[in-house]
Amino acid sequence: MVSMAAYDENRAELKELKSVTKELAARLSEDRWCIEQIADFRQLRAYLEKTPLLDMLMYDVTRPDARDYLRRIRKEYRSAGLLILADKNTSPMTYMKPDIHADSLLLKPWSREQAFEVLEEFIREYLRAVQSSQELGEQFYIIDTKEGSIRIPYERICYFEAREKKIYVCAGNEEFAFYHTIDKLAEELPEQFIRCHRGFIVNKFKIRKIMLSQNIICLADGFAVPLSRSYKADVKELGR
């Protein structure tokens, strides 16, 4: 499954962008695509504050506050493909920056043919990047479902939990379940993940505090997971 958000203050443009994207997605990918349409800046902020998984983003930078907010978004979604929507009155100096790192640009006003050409290149490049990452075994944890693969960037994962005969992966405010064993999972994950309990594996980079006396690990986004005696020595090494 590919998750995309499209933010454009012009509702007619937004509708056309979704139409073009759906047509291209059906032609270029076998995955199911989930496209969130957003035409209001406040709605955009409310949506992103929930930290949803996001593979691709089309983003209107014609509002000054939207341009400022984009830099914050990019810190959270570094691996997401980014297509900028701008016009001739928007200086490229405001969005062509290293910390924003846009992958493509569509200038307003545009025709359907122009949107089709730019979006096709944008989507193809994203799919190539995903394929390359999968071949190298980097960047994503992939869950296969009946609706297609869900790619979760490692940087977004807080922890994995074994419960109810499944593995649950916590990525911000979203949780995904799949069938696996925690022992095999611990062997497969890269070194940034560490076992801290018989039922938990945490992302080292999400650890904010280790409370050894209380057997608790505090993670980013307000999460806390148990720390068992068996794994305490390994976790203590992280603080050295």
N, C-alpha and C positions, 0 to 999 in steps of 0.2 A: 504494500500500500504506500502510495506517495501522498504526503500531506503538503498542501500548498495554501498560502494565504495571499489574497489579492486585495490591496488597499488602493482605492482611487476615489477621489472626491466626486468625480463625474460618474453618475450611475449608468449612463448610457455606455460610456467607455468600459466600465466595469463588467457590464453584461456581455459586451462584445469580447472582452479579454477572456472571460470564462468560456464562451462559446468556442473561440479559437483554441484555447488550451485543451478543452475536452476532445475536440477533433484531432488535435495532434497527439494527445495522450493515447487515444484509441489506436492510432496508426503506429506509434513509436514504442509503446510499452504494453506489456501484458498485465501489469499491476492495476489494481483499482486505485483511482485517484480521488482524494477528498479535497475539494476546493472551497475554502472559506472566503466569501465575498464581504468586504467591509468598505463602506462609503463614508463613514463618520470617524473623525480622529479620536474622539472620546471612546467610541466603541472599539477602535483598534487597540487603545491602551488597555481597556478592560479585558480584551481577548488575550493580549500578550502577557498581562500580569498573571494569568493562570498558567504561564509557561507550558503551552502545549508543545508536543513534538511538531517540528516544522522542517520539512525537507527543502522547500522552495518558497521564495517570497517575492511578489511583485509590489513595488512600493512607490507611491506618489510623493515626490519631494517638493511639490510646488508651494506647500505651506512652510513658512520658516520654522514653526514649532515641530513640524513633522521631520524636518531635516535634522534638528537637534536631537530628537528622540531616536532617529535611526542609528546614531553612534552608540547609544545605550543598547539598542536591540542587537547590534552587531557583536557586542561583547558576549551576549547570551547565546546567539545563534551564529557562531563562527563558521560552522560547516554547511550552513544552509546556502543554496544557490540564491543569488540576489539579482533581480532585474529592476533597474531604476526607471521610473516614469517621470519625465521632466518636460519642461517647455523652454522656449528660447529666452524667456525672461528669468530663468533660473540659472545662475552662474554655475558652470561646472566645478568651480573652485569650492563650492559648498558640498558637493557629493563625491567628487573624484578624489578621494582621500585614502591613504594606506589603511587606516583603521576601519574604513567602510568596505573597501575591497569589493566593489560591484562587479558582477560577472557579465552584465549586459545592460544596454540602454535603449529605451524606446522614447522618442521625442514626440510631443504633442504639437499640433494635431497630427494624427496618423490615420492611414487608411487600413482597412482589413488586410489588404495584401501586405502592407508594411509590417503590421502586427504579426501576421502569419510567418513572414520571413524571419523576424527577430526572435519570436518565440520558438520557432523550430530549432534555430541554432542554440538558443538558451537551453531548451529541454534536452536536445541531443548531447550537449556538453555535460549537463548534469548527469545524464544516464551513463556517459562514458566514465565520468569521475567515480560514480558509484561502482561500476564494473571493475575499474582499476583497484579501488579500495578493497573490494571483495577478493580479488585475485591475490592481493598482497596480505590479506588477512588483517587489515588495519581499520581503525577509526570507528567502525560500527559493530554493534551486536545485532545479529539478524535473527528474527523470529519468523518462522514459516507458518502461515495460516491458510485457511481455505480461500481467503480473499486476496492472497498474495503475501509477499514478504514485508515485514515491518523492520525498518532499519533505525536503530536507536544509537546515536553517537555516544561513544564511551564517555565523553565529557559531560553528557547530560544525565548519566546514570548515578544515582546516589547509592543504591544497594540492591542486592538480590536476596530474596527470602524464600525459604522452603516451607510451605504449609499446604495442607489439604491435598497432599500427593502431587503438588505442582510447584513450579518455581515462579515467583512473582518478581518482576523487575520494576523498581521505583525510579521514575525519571521525572523529577519535579512533582507536579500535581497529577501526573498520569501514572497508571499502573497497568502492566501487561502480564498475562499469565501464559505459561506454556509447560509442556511436559518434558522433564529432564530430571537428573539427580544432582544434588548440590556437590557431591564428590567429583563427578565428571566435569561439572561446570567450573569448579575451582582449578582443575587441571587445564582447561581450555582458555580461560581468560588471561589477558596480558598482565604484566607485573603491577600495573597500577591498582589492581584489585587484590584484597587480602581477606582471608577467612578470619572471622572474629568470634564465631559461634557455630555450633553444629548446624544451625539453620540460617546463618547470615554470612554474606560476603559483601564487603564495603569497598567503595572507591576511595583510595587513599587521598586523592585530591579534594574530596568533599568533606574530609574530617576537619572539624573546627576545634574540638576539645576531647581529650580522653580522660574520663573520670575513673581512674583505676580503683579507688576505694568503693565506688558505687557500681562498678562493673557495667559502665555505660559509655558508649561512644556518641558524641554529639556531632551531627552532620549539618551540612548546608541546608537551607530552607526549613530549618526548625525540626528536622528529623533526629531521632535518637534510636540506637539499636543496642542490643545486649552484647556484653563482652564476657565470654566464659573463661574459666581458669585455664583450660587447655590451650587457648590461643593468646593468653595475656602476654606471654613473653615475646611473641612475634609482634604484637601491636606496640609494646613498649619500645621496641627497636625503632619505630617510626619517629619517636621524639628525640632521638639521639643524633 
